[in-house]
Amino acid sequence: MKKWLAPILLIAGILIWGISIYNKIVSFDEDVNESWANVESSYQRRNDLIGNLVKTVQGAADFEKSTLTAVIEARAKATSINIDPTNITPEKLAEFNKVQGGLSGALKSLLVTVERYPDLKANQNFIELQSQLEGTENRIDVARTRFNKKVKPYNKYIRTFPKNRIARMFGFEKKAYFEADEGADKAPDVNFDFN
């Protein structure tokens, strides 16, 4: 009777060990998914604020329509890209970053153009929206950093042996990190010549 007990205990031990690894992977995966949802929430807040900002700016009668159109189009592109948090690939994340970067550029252009409109700059609604947008950009940065901090332990865990075998068996794959936008490593050109 003792001869067959050892193999059963060994199989039970391996099964329990495999289940614990699987559960740990699921826990890390859920952390990454939650963190991604926070990133999306921050971007959604920005998109909602942009709508209000555009309406406020449109109130300035002689404001350049091309600048507003660029912001509106960039916002539409940014909201059209969705990423499934269970399948965050470097390619999908790069596409997401590209449209979000286009929106950031359009917003910067809008805010620079606003500098020529003293009445708009003094508008309390505009000042408040601009302040909220700055805060939202900070939230986006924090959410992206926290996302990367959740991706790292997940990726490390599923890539180490023998956990990588179990991860592969159940279809868990490496997640992509947020990376700096192209050209972010170069300091911006600042010109104080107002002539």
C-alpha positions in Angstrom: 0.0 0.0 0.0 2.9 2.4 0.7 4.3 1.9 -2.9 1.5 3.7 -4.6 1.2 6.4 -1.9 4.5 8.1 -2.8 3.6 8.7 -6.5 0.1 10.0 -5.5 1.7 12.4 -3.0 4.3 13.5 -5.6 1.5 14.2 -8.2 -0.6 16.0 -5.6 2.4 18.1 -4.6 3.2 19.0 -8.2 -0.5 19.8 -8.8 -0.7 22.1 -5.7 2.6 23.8 -6.8 1.3 24.4 -10.3 -2.0 25.8 -9.0 -0.2 28.2 -6.7 2.0 29.4 -9.6 -1.1 29.8 -11.8 -2.9 31.8 -9.1 0.1 34.1 -8.6 0.2 34.8 -12.4 -3.5 35.6 -12.3 -3.0 37.9 -9.4 -0.1 39.8 -11.2 -2.2 39.9 -14.4 -5.2 41.5 -12.5 -2.8 44.1 -11.0 -1.7 45.0 -14.5 -5.3 45.1 -15.8 -6.4 47.4 -12.9 -3.4 49.6 -13.5 -4.3 49.8 -17.2 -7.8 50.8 -16.4 -6.4 53.7 -14.3 -4.4 54.8 -17.3 -7.5 54.7 -19.5 -9.4 56.6 -16.9 -6.8 59.4 -16.8 -6.9 59.7 -20.6 -10.7 59.7 -20.5 -10.6 62.6 -18.0 -8.4 64.5 -20.4 -10.7 63.8 -23.3 -13.7 65.0 -21.3 -11.9 68.2 -20.3 -10.8 68.9 -23.8 -14.5 69.0 -24.9 -15.2 71.7 -22.3 -12.0 73.6 -23.2 -12.9 73.6 -26.9 -16.4 75.0 -26.1 -14.9 77.7 -23.9 -12.3 78.7 -26.6 -14.9 78.7 -29.3 -16.5 81.6 -27.4 -13.7 83.8 -28.5 -15.1 85.1 -31.8 -11.9 85.6 -33.7 -10.1 82.5 -32.6 -8.3 80.4 -35.3 -10.6 77.6 -36.4 -7.7 75.5 -37.7 -6.2 75.2 -34.2 -9.6 74.1 -32.8 -10.2 71.7 -35.7 -6.7 70.1 -35.1 -7.6 69.6 -31.4 -11.0 68.2 -32.2 -9.6 65.8 -34.8 -6.8 64.6 -32.5 -9.3 64.0 -29.7 -11.4 61.9 -32.1 -8.4 59.8 -33.1 -7.3 59.4 -29.5 -10.7 58.1 -28.4 -10.9 55.7 -31.3 -8.0 53.6 -30.1 -8.8 51.0 -27.5 -6.4 48.4 -26.1 -7.5 45.1 -24.5 -5.6 45.0 -21.2 -5.2 41.3 -21.5 -3.3 41.7 -24.8 -1.0 44.8 -24.4 1.6 44.4 -27.1 4.4 46.8 -27.9 2.8 47.5 -31.3 -0.7 48.3 -29.9 0.9 50.4 -27.1 3.0 52.3 -29.7 -0.2 53.0 -31.8 -2.0 54.2 -28.6 1.0 56.5 -27.7 1.1 57.9 -31.2 -2.5 59.1 -31.1 -2.2 60.3 -27.6 1.0 62.2 -28.5 -0.9 63.8 -31.4 -3.5 65.0 -29.0 -0.9 66.4 -26.6 0.8 68.3 -29.5 -2.6 69.7 -30.6 -3.3 70.8 -27.0 0.1 72.5 -26.7 -0.5 74.3 -30.0 -3.9 75.5 -28.7 -2.5 76.7 -25.5 0.3 78.6 -27.3 -2.2 80.2 -29.6 -4.4 81.3 -26.7 -1.5 83.4 -25.5 -2.5 86.0 -28.2 -6.0 86.4 -26.7 -5.9 88.4 -23.5 -9.7 88.2 -23.0 -9.6 84.4 -23.3 -6.7 84.1 -20.9 -8.6 86.2 -18.4 -11.8 84.0 -18.7 -12.3 82.2 -15.4 -13.7 79.1 -17.1 -10.6 78.9 -19.3 -8.2 79.4 -16.4 -9.9 76.6 -14.5 -10.0 74.2 -17.4 -6.3 74.9 -18.2 -5.5 74.2 -14.6 -7.5 70.9 -14.6 -5.8 69.9 -17.8 -2.3 70.4 -16.3 -3.4 68.3 -13.3 -4.8 65.7 -15.6 -1.5 65.5 -17.5 0.2 64.9 -14.2 -2.3 62.1 -13.4 -1.6 60.5 -16.8 2.1 60.5 -16.1 1.5 59.0 -12.6 -0.9 56.3 -14.0 1.6 55.4 -16.7 4.4 55.1 -14.2 2.2 52.9 -11.9 1.3 50.8 -14.9 4.9 50.1 -15.7 5.5 49.2 -12.0 2.8 46.6 -12.2 4.0 45.2 -15.6 7.6 44.6 -14.3 6.8 42.0 -11.6 4.3 40.3 -13.9 6.8 40.0 -16.7 9.6 38.9 -14.4 7.4 36.2 -12.9 6.1 34.7 -16.1 9.5 34.7 -17.7 11.4 32.8 -15.0 11.8 29.0 -15.2 9.7 26.9 -14.4 6.9 29.5 -14.1 7.3 30.3 -17.8 6.1 26.8 -18.7 2.9 27.2 -16.7 2.4 30.8 -18.0 2.8 29.6 -21.6 0.5 26.6 -21.0 -2.3 29.0 -20.0 -1.6 31.7 -22.6 -0.1 34.4 -20.4 2.3 36.6 -22.4 4.7 39.4 -21.7 3.1 42.8 -21.4 4.5 46.0 -23.0 5.8 49.0 -21.0 5.0 52.6 -21.7 8.0 54.3 -23.1 8.9 57.9 -23.7 7.7 59.5 -26.8 10.2 59.7 -29.7 12.3 62.8 -29.2 11.5 63.2 -25.5 15.2 62.7 -24.8 16.0 66.1 -26.4 15.5 69.3 -24.5 12.9 71.6 -26.1 14.1 74.8 -27.9 13.0 77.8 -25.8 13.0 81.2 -27.4 12.2 84.4 -25.4 12.5 86.7 -28.4 9.1 88.5 -28.5 10.0 90.8 -31.5 
